[in-house]
């Protein structure tokens, strides 16, 4: 913190990423940070849920128990959402969209449990954006062939091509920055409340948690998956 | 020279961060317009309430992006301090 720029209490305000330990790799110092730890925790929770759900479905009964109901509800909800947007392309992308939906949702909600949300690190969201970007272009080349891609690039006239390229590159950047900035703004806001108002922050920050972690996190998850699905459907559709 | 220079740059960065957050005006107006039209649509056709609500939320979240860019610039100026030598 610069001297005086954060006024008083700058020691209490803490929303930065911290290094846990470092190691040398090919002459570079690489840090394991709190983001890695939080991603690991989120991953372990998802894996535990998946193993339990798989075991339950293997011994499924006609009258479902509580846990089987929950697992079926999650799968059915995701299937409906993806089928409604992607139509005939949905069976191929159900796995990917469902995975990133559950991962982003749990990452955003993890702020409730005292973790620093992994999605408030640009490294995580940029990776998600790049995955979407490569899926879009792989499917574009697969379905529209090289001729279709070139035709799409020179859409109104060939002179438009550089602007179309910029538009393509902007997709993953805006996708990842939107998710990152939303989660980061919630994290910063709650850190400021807990740091500067620590004397009177008793019960009412719970309302802020509901808005920033639950509502905003769920909306941004939905938006990320919705935009990914729209772009991929757009790339798969060929002009007949 | 050094001490004064750093403090001057920090002060200017704080002013710049404040100016960057003015970008929040645009999305605020845009989201209000979207919410108003959604309310009108629900009033005309109450049966489509859930569809209208989800479309409105999606559009608002996308419109929010420009405001968040301003927020990001402010964050960079205050905490990463790219201008301080």
Interface residues (C-beta under 8 A of the other chain):
Chain A: X2 X5 X16 X174 X177 X178 X181 X182 X184 X185 X188 X219 X220 X222 X223 X226 X227
Chain B: X10 X14 X54 X57 X58 X61 X62 X64 X65 X68 X69 X71 X72 X75 X78 X79 X81 X84
